[in-house]
Amino acid sequence: MKYLCALSLLASMAAHADTMRCDQQLVSSGDLLTMAAEKCGPPTEKREYSMPATYRNSAGDLVADPSKAPIQHREWTYNFGSSRLMMRIYAVDQKINKIETLGYGK
């Protein structure tokens, strides 16, 4: 029973993390993406895309707002090697909003 409790706790922790460690420094949700680059170096993999700013019109439909700049999304993946778990950072307009723990690196 203790084994199952420990295993379920470990699985829930691995699915989502709000903080990642790079050497002796921490990067957390709410930090700027530039802080991650300063503390952890360049990511192994980058994915960048933009989405139009949207609003709901009077009919309740979600429509693009041409008067606003597109929202910039970035996903950075860090592979720290085969003995450590990989981490993925999700950022919107340069602000980290999620840090996800992945499997072991290569």
N, C-alpha and C positions, 0 to 999 in steps of 0.2 A: 504494500500500500504506500509506504514512504517513497518507493521508487517511482510509482505512478504520479504522485504529487510533485516530486522534484522534476520529473520529465515534463509534465504539463506546464509547470512554472517556467522552465527553460524554453519551451516552445512558444509560450506567449511573449516572453522577453525577446526572442529572436525575430518575431514577426514585425515589430515596430519599435524603434528607439528614437528618443527625442534628442539624444546627444551622441556624439562620436568622439573618440580619443585619437589624437595624432601626437605621438611621442608623449610629452607631459602636458599637452594643451587640449582643451575641449572646444568643440564646435557644437552649437545647440540651435534648435528651432528658434527663429526670431533674429538670429545673427545675419549679417550681410554675407553674401556669397564670396566677397573679396576676403573676408576673414578666414573662410575655409581654405582658400588658395594660399593665404599667408601662413596658416598654421599647418596645413597638410601637404602643401605643394600642389602641382598640377594633377588633375584627375586622370585616371587611366582612360576613361571614355567620357565623351560629352555628347549630349543631345540638346539641341536648342530649337525652339519653334515659337511662333507667336499666334495668338488667338485674338480675334476682334473683340473690342469692348462691346458689351451687350446691355440691353435693358428690356423690360416687359412693356409692350404697348398697351393701349386701352382694351384690346381684345384678349390680353393675357399671353400673347405670343412673344417669344424671345427673338429679338431682332438686333442686328448689328448697329452700333452707334458710330456713324462716320465722323462725328465731331470729336471723338476721343481717340487717343493713340492706342494701337494694339497692345495687348498684355503679353509681356515676354515671359516664356516658361523655359526653365533650364533643368536638366537632369545630369548630375555628375556622378560617376561611379568611381570609387576608389578600390583598387585591388592591392591589398597589402601583402600578398604572397600566400602560399599554400597552408601556412600554419595559422592564419588569421582570417576572420570573416570579412567579406567584402561589404562595403557600405555604399548606399546610393542616397544622394542629396537631391531633394526637389525644391526648386526656388521659383518664386513668382516676382517679377520685377526686382531681381537681385536680392530678395529677402528669402531666407530659408524657411519653408513652411512644413517640411517633413524630412526625417532622416530614417531610412529603412535599412535593416540588417539583412544581408543576403547570405548565400552559402559561402563555403571556403573558397579562397582564391586559387589561382594557378601559379 
